[in-house]
């Protein structure tokens, strides 16, 4: 991703601060694709992306201050003067209005000439499957914090690569899952994309307060450049009295989605079972925690998540993760390894001592394509999945399209396969093989099976020889074609998948596949390379029952219980599903005993953190003789008082360790007489403990 006109693909990291990947670089021959060739590529949407939009881009009306490379060369010298000259000479292209009827998120529909007039604006052209687009989001968040209260705004323009990504509800889930708080619009037909000559994901346009394109940036890693650009623009247009720092109207999607608000899990990613198949480990990614359950869904314990996202080692009550994904369990050492994706780290959870340690990474995104170091000195780039090997952990490094291994004895992490180019290229040499955002790993008989999400294929890596092979889906004949997706069972390259995110090795030469954007579970026969659908009707939704009629929504994790039962992380439904292969039915695993987090990520707190606030009332509740019960608190506002509209009064509940588990740990306060009913279960043998109910009333 990122534009490189006239060239082929480039390595994922070309220089510090710029990432350019190839699968979505739509220049080169794509602009001259013949109609019959475009037809062979698949859907009309792909033809639009690969041909029509690029042809338009070649003759784009764009006239800005300069493009990324020219801007980089200036190193900010004379930038304000360039912007002044730009305005004095009346240069630049006007940004068209957003078409009517588009779906907006986090805000009502916005107008370039009305709502956004007077603001220095960033238009972020993104698609939610793209790992580089994910990397840009925290950079934008930093900019929003840096220029909070000033005449600056960000609007995400979602322009989908995959068919599934143009769906309104799918984008809404992505906005919530990635904690996007700025306005986002669904550019479903790529109208804005074509009008502004965009040709790669991600692309960022800086727009002047009078609605003209000042500059554009392709790829990720432009935070410092954008910061300097915005600062200079605010200075120039401030002197011209053209700024409007009034805030945009906001209505966050995360506050409106009842499914997410009610669920105990929040966009669960990967799941695995221990060797005995009795313990289920869940990456509760949106809650930044790991949940340990029995295989029937009964809650055992929680690891992290008590203080929101972060990178902190220590006890289960103190540790912090940031959107963890992949899991691998070493039965021999009783250690659970976690791919802490947005911390760009590998974490080791010692289930015996109840402690967590970061074994690779330091919390920042790396650009090392070789590795060979250990601990904090070895940075990683968005590790997405893990698989346990012999004295090692295999790591899918999505951020730079490689597969790495971590030696559990030496602590060294290094590349196993992949040269960093984003391609579907299988060779016998690990250094010439290219992967495309590998997102799922499974080991079977010495072969590592890979859900290669951006090529929409299942590929394999022979651990002994290093040879990579195509198994099913994608276009193995043309490494640069990452648009060979669809939904079709069959054999080998005749198969069509859409952004698969997980694989799970089973017996009888079977690898189960989470065909995520087709909302299906499929099975790959590793002998014949044939693929068949196991569950899902192909439509995003939620319904139990017969496997051929049930609905899932972007499943991203699979675990095989070994008794004819598959467990599925049904990610966008925020639940775990149970597939019964004998009865050909699917049901929902009961995870209601899992503690629900409050909005601020608080579930239970360590006892030493529970200090009684001054003036608080301590109420003794006799739980000694009861295993469960309910505590009801009634809050009454004094006469003449009311809650401040928009301030969101709320309450949170904190407890000591896991002595007592409540059914909820927070909620909103909206009524003048509020009844809070806290159902609890007391762990057998637990000593006396405290619970703190913290009410924040505005």
N, C-alpha and C positions, 0 to 999 in steps of 0.2 A: 504494500500500500504506500502511496506516495508517488508523485509523478516523476517520471524519468523519460521524457519524450525521445523517441528515436532509438531507444536501447531495449535490450532484453531485461532480464531480471537482475537484481543486485542483491548482495547479501543483506540479511536483516539489519545488521548494524554497519553503516558505512563510515560514520564518524560520530564522535561524541555529540549528543544532543540532537541527532537526526536519525530516524529509523525509516527505512524505505524497504517495503516488501513488494513482492511481485504479483501476487495472484489477482489483485484488483487494480494494477497499473494497466489501464485500458487504452493507452496509446499504442504505438507500433501498428501492426497490420490490422488491428481490430477496426480501425476507421474505414478500411476499404473492404470489409467483409462482404462477399457477394450474397445476395438473397438466399440462394440455395444452401450456402454454407451456414448462414445464420439459422435457417430452418433446421438444419441438422443439429444445431446446438441445443435445441429444446424449445422452451416456452418463449412467448412474445416478450415477456419481461426481460429475459436474458438478451434477446436481440436488441431491445431498447438500450440496455446498459452497454452492450459490447459494440454496437454499431451506431445507432442513431445519436445517442448523447455525445459520443466521441466525435462524430462528424461535425456536430454543432459546435463542440468545444474548439475544434480546429479553426473555426471562423468566428470565435467568440468576440463579442463587442467589448470585452473587458479592457479597461484602461485604468490602471491604478497607479499608485506611487511607484511601486516596484514589486517584483516577485521575491520569493524567499531568498534565493541565492544572492540577488543584488542587495537585499536588505541585510543579509548576514555580513556581507563585505563591508558595509558602512560602519558596523560596530557602534551604531547609535550616533555617530558624528553628523551634526547638521540635520538631524531627523526633523526637528521642528521647522527648520527653514524649508525642507523639502515639502512638508505638509502645507506650509504657507504658500509656496509656489504652486502647489497642486490646486489650491483653492483660488489663488489670484488669477491663474490661467484658465480657470473653469474647466479643469480636466475631470476625467472619471466617468464611469458608467452608473447611471441610476439603477438602484436595486428595484426590481418590480415588486408590486404588492403580492402578498401571499394570496393564492387563489381562494375564493370563497368555498365553503363547504369542507375544508380540511379539518381533521380531528386534531385538537390541541390538548396538551397535557400540562398540568401544574399551573395553568392560567387560562383565562378566556382567550378567544382569538385576538391576535395582535395585528396592528397595522404599522407598516414601515413609516408611513407619512403622518400617523397620528400618535399611537402609543409609544413608538420607538424614536420618534423625532426628538432631537436634542440629546441623544445618547450615543456614546461611542459603543458600537455593537460588534460582538463576535457572532457570526453564523457558523455553527459547527455542523458540517455535513458528515453524518455518521451512519453506521448500520450496526445493530447490536450484537451480531455474531463476531464482529471484528475485534481481535485482541488489541490491535493498535488503537482502535476507537475507545476501548476500555481504558487504555493507558492515558488517553487524553483527558478523560473525565476528572481525575484528581487534579490535573494541571489547571483545568477550567475552574474547579472548586477553589483552588488557591487564589486564582485571579479574582474570583468573586469576593473572596474574603479580603484580599489586598485592597480592592477598590469599593468596598462596601460603603454605602451612603453617597457615592459619587455618581456622576452621570454615565454609568457603565452598565451594560447588560449582556447576557449571553442567551442566545436562542439556538436550541438544537434542531437541526433540520434532518429528520430521519429519512434517508433514502436507501431503501432496502436492496441487498444483494439477492437474498433468497426469497422465494415466493411467500413462505410462511411469515417473513419479517415485515411484510406490508400490512399484516392484519392489525387492526386497531388495538384489540385486546392483548395481542402478543407484545406490542410496543409498550402498552401500559404496564404490563408485568416487568418488562425490561427497565423501564423508568423507575419503578419501585425497587426492583432487585438491585440496581446499581446506585440507588440512593441519589438519583438526579433530581435536583430541586429547581433548576431553572426551567423556563418554558421550553417545550418541545412540540414540534408540529410534524405530522405524518405527511411527508411529501410523496404520497402513494404512487403517483404517476410520474414522479421525478421531474415535475414542472420547473421547480426552482433550480434543481440540479442542472437541467439543460439550459435554462435561461442565463445562468451565471457561468456556464462553461466548466463545470466541475468534472474532473475525470479520475478521481481517486478517493479512497477512504483512508484515513480521515482527511478532510480538507477544511481549513478554517479561513473565513473571510473577515477582515476587519472593515467595518462600515462606518462612515463618517456620520456625525449628527444630522447632516442634511441628506442622508440616504445614498451616498456614493461609495463605491468600492475603493478603499485606500490601499489594501494589500491582501495577499493570500499566502497561506502556509500549507504545505502538504506534509503528511506524516505526523509523527509524534515528537516530543522532546523540544518544543519551542517555547517553553514557559518564560524563560528570561527574555527572549526576543519579543514575545507578545507583551510582556510586562513593560518593557521599554517603549514599545510602540504605543500602547494605551496611555502611558504616562505622558508621552509627548503630545498625543492627540488631545488629551484632556487639557493640557496647558494651552495649546494653540486655539482650540475652539472655546476655551474659557475666556481667553482674551478677546475673542470675537463675540462674546455674549450669546453663544449659540447652544448652550448646554441646558439641560433640564434634568435635575437630579431627583425628581419625584419617583418613588418606588413603583414598580409594576404591580398590578393586581396579581395576587397569588392564591392558588387553591391546590395544595399538594395532593398528588394521587395517593400517596401512602396513607393519608388521613381519611381517604374515602373508600378504600377497598375493604369491604367487610370480611371477605375471605381471609385476607392477610391479618386483619385486626383480630379475628376470632381464632385463628389457627395457633396451635402450640408450636408448630414448626414454621419456618419462614424460608421458602425456596431451598429445600434440602437438595444438596448436590450428590456427592458420592456416598455409597453405603457398602459395608463389607460385614461378613460374619467371621467369628473366630473359628479355629479348627474344629471345635466340638459342635459348631453350628447352633450354639445356645445363646451366644451374645451377639447383638446387632449394634454396630457402630454407625452413627449417622453424622455426616457433615451438615449441621444445621447452618448453612452458609450465611443466610440473611440475618441470623441471630449471633453470628460470630462465635459459635461454640460447637463442641462435639457432644452428642448425646449417646449414652450407653444404655441399651435396653435389652430385655430378653427378646428372643426371636419372635415372641408373640406380641411385642410392642410395649410390654410392661416396663416402666421406668426403673433404671438402676441408679445412674448418677449422671451428673453434668460436668463437663470439663470446659472451663472458661465461659465467656458470655456474660459475666456478672457486671462488667464495667464497659460494655460496648466494644468497639473495634480498637485494636492496638497491638503492640508487640511487647509482651511482658512474659518472662519466665517465672516459674515458681510453683506453688501449690495449685490444685484444681480450682480453688476459690479465688486465687489472685491472677491466674494466667489470662492473657488476652490473645485472641486471634483476629485476623481480618479476612473475612470471606473465605474460610477454609474449604477445600474441595477434596482432593484425592486422599485415600486412606490405605495403609498397608499394615497388617498385624503380624508381628514376629512372635509366634507361640513359644519359641524356645527361650527368648529373653523376656517375654511378657511386656513387650514394648509396642505401642501403636505409633506408627509414623503418620504425620499429617502434612499434606501439601498446603501450606498457608499462603494461598495464592496471591492476595493483594499485599502481603508482607514480603513476597518474593523469597520465601524461606521454607526450609524443611525443619519440622519440629518433631521431637521424640517425646512421647507420652509414656512414662513409666507407670504401668498400672499397679505395680506393687507398692511403690513409695508415694504414689499419688502426686507426682511432680511432672512438670513439663520443661524441656530444655530445647533451645534452638541449636541445631547441629550444623546447619548450613544457611548462610545468608545473614544480612544485617538490617533488613527492612527496606532497603532501597533496590531499585531495579538494576540488574546487571546487564552487561553487554559482552561478556566473555563467551566466545564460541568454542573454547577448548576445555577450560577448567583445569583441575589438577591440584587445587588448593583445598583447604578445610576450614570449617568454622565460619566466623564472620568475614574472613578475608575472601571467601568464595561466594560471590554474589550470584543470584539466580534471576530468571526472567519469567515470571508468571508460571510457576509449576502448577499443572492442572490435575494430573492423576499420578498415582503410585501403584507399584506392583512389587510384591516381595519375591526376591530371587534367592539364590544360594549365597548367604552372607552379604547380600547387597539389596538395595532398593532401587528399582528402575523408576525413572522420573520422566513424565511427559512435560517438556519445557515448551509450553505453548507460545510464549512470548517471542521465542527465536527459532521455532520450528525444528526442534531437536529432541532426541531422547538421550538422557543422561543416566548414569548409575552412581549410587552412593555406597561406598564400601563401609559396612557397619563395623569393621574391625579397625581400619585405619582412619576413618572419618573423612576420607578424601572423596570429593565429588568431581566427576569429569564426564565429557561427552562420550556417548556410546555409538551414536549414529546421527548423521545429518550435518550438512555444511552450512546451515543457516539461511539458505535460499528457500523461499516459500513456493514449493513445486510438488508435483506428484511424480517423483523421479526415483525409480527402483534400480539399484545397481548392486553388484557384489561387494563393493567397497564402501564401508561406512562413511568415508570422507567425501564421496561423490554422491551419496544418496541425499535426497531432499524430501522433507516432510512439509505438510501444510497444516499448521496449528493442531498437532496431535493432542487429543483431549481424553482418550481412554486407553487403558492398558490391561492386558490379561495374558497370563503365561500358561501354555499348554504344551507339554512334551518338548520342552526346550525351545519353543517358538513363542515369541512375544507378539501378540495380536494387538493392532493399533487402530483405534477409531480416529482416522485422519479427517477431522471435521471439515476443513475448508475445501478439501478435494472430494468430499462426500463419498468416502470410500473406506473399506476395511483393508488394511495392509498388514504385512507380517515382517518380523525381523528374526532371523535365525541367530540365536545367541552365540552359538559355537563358531559360525563362519562369518557373521556380520552381514550376510546377504539380505537385502530387502526385496519383498515380492508383493505383487498385487493379488488380493484375494477376491474382492467383490466391489463393484461400483467404481465410480470415477472414470477417468479417461487415461488408462495406462499407456496409450500410444502417443499422447501429446502431453508432456509434463506440465506445460504452461496453461492448459485448459482446466481451470478450477470452477467451471460452470456446468459440468456434466452431472447435474443432480435431477432428482425426480422421485417417483415412488413406483418401483416395479420389481417384483420378485423375478428370480431367474438364476442364471449361472454366470459367475465371473464378471467380466466387464459389461455384460448385458443387464446386470442389476443396476437399479437406480435407488440411491439413498439421498437424504437431505440433511446434511450437517449432523451426522451421528456423534454422540458425545460419550458413549460408554460401551464397553465390551465386558463379558463375563464368561470365563472358561468353565465348561461343564464336562460331564462324562460323554462317552459315545461320540467323540470327535465333534463336539458341538460348542460353538461360541455364540452366546446370546448378544444381541446388539440393540442398544437404545437408539432407534432411528428418530432422533429427537424432534426435528422439524416436520416429520411426517406423523408424529404423535403415535408411534408404534413400537412394539417390541418384535424383533425378528430373530431368526436362528440361522447361523452359518454352519454348513457341513464342511469341515476343514478338509475332508477327503475329496469331495466333488466340487467344492466352491459354490454350491447351490445355496440360495437364500430363500426362506419362506417367512411369511408373516405369522407371528404367534398370537399377538394381541393388538387390538386397536382398530378402529374403523377409519382412521385417517383424518378425523376432524378433532380439533382441539376442544376439550370439554371434560366433564366428569360424570361418568356413569359406570356402575358395576354391572355384573351379569355375564352373559356369554362372551367369550374372548373376541369373537368376530364382530360383535356389536358394541363393545365397551368403548369408552372414550378416555383418553389420557391427554395431558398437556405438557409437551416438551420434557419427557422423562430424561433424566441425566445420570441415573445410577441403577445398577443391577447387582443383586446378590443371589446366589443359588444355594438354597437351604439343603439340597441333596436328597430330599424326600418327595420330589415332584412339585416343590413349591419354589417359585421365584419371587423375590421381594424387589419392588421397583420404587425408586425415588421419583415420584410424580411431581416434578419440580414446581411447575406453575400452579398446580393444585395445592401445593404446600402440604402434601400427605405422603404416606408410604402405602403402596398397593401390594396385594398378595395374589399372585397368579397361580392357580391350581391347574397343573397340566393334565392331571387325571380326569378332572371333571370339566375341563375347558371353560373355567369361570374365573372371574376376577372379583376381589372384594377389597375393602379398605382396612388396613391394619389399625387397630385401636391404640393410638398413642396419647389418649386423653390424660394419662397419668404424668406425661412429661410437663414439667413446670413451664408455664407461659411467661414470657418476658414482658416487661413494661416497655413503653416507647423508648425509654432511655437505656434499655438493655439490662435492667435490674431484675434479677430473679431472687437469688438468695445471696447473703453477704456473710463474710467471715465474722465470727463473734467479736473479734477485737475492733471491728469497725462500727459496732452497734453501741454508740454512746448515747445515753439519754439526753435529749435536748433540754436546755434550761426551761423550767416551767412546764415540762411535759407531765401528763398523767399516766402513771403506771397502773395497769389493771391486771390483777391476778386471775388467771383462768386455769382451773384444775383439769389438766389433761392426763394426769397420772394414771387414771383407770380407764382411759378410753383410747382406742386405736384410731378413731376418726371422729369427726364432729363438725360443727360450724360455729364461727364467731360472727355475730352481726353488729356492725357499727352504724350508728345513726348520726349523721351530721346535719345540723339545722342552722341556717343562716339567721342572724338577728333580724327583727322586723325592720323594714326599710332598706335592707341591703340586697344587692343582687350581684351575680358574677359579671365581671367586665367582659363584654363581648369581644371575641377574638383573642383573648389572653390565654384561654385554654387552662382552666383550673384542673388539677389532677391529683391523684394519690398514688403512692408506691408502697409496697410492702417488702420489708427486708427481714430475714430470719438468720438465726445462728446455724451455720453449716447446713446439714440436711436432717436435723433432728425432727423438724416438722416441715411437711411439704404442703403448700396451699394450692388451690385450683387456679388462682390468679394472683398476679403480683403488681397490679396497677390498673388504672382506668381513668376516665374523664369524670369530672364533677360538673353536672349541668342543672340539677334540681335544687330548689331551696331547702327541701328536706330529702337528703340522700341516704339510702340504705345500702351499705356495703356488706355483702354476705360472703364471708371467707370460709370455704370448706377446707378442712385440713385432714391430713393423714399423718399420724405420728409413727416414726420409725421404732420398731420394737427395741426396748432396752435403752432408749435415749434418755439422757438426764434432763433436768430442768433447763429450759432455754428461754430466750427472749425473741420477741418479734416487734419490729418498729413499723408503725403505719405513719408515713410522712405525707401530710396533706398540704398541697400548695394551692392556696386560694387567692384569687385576684378579683 
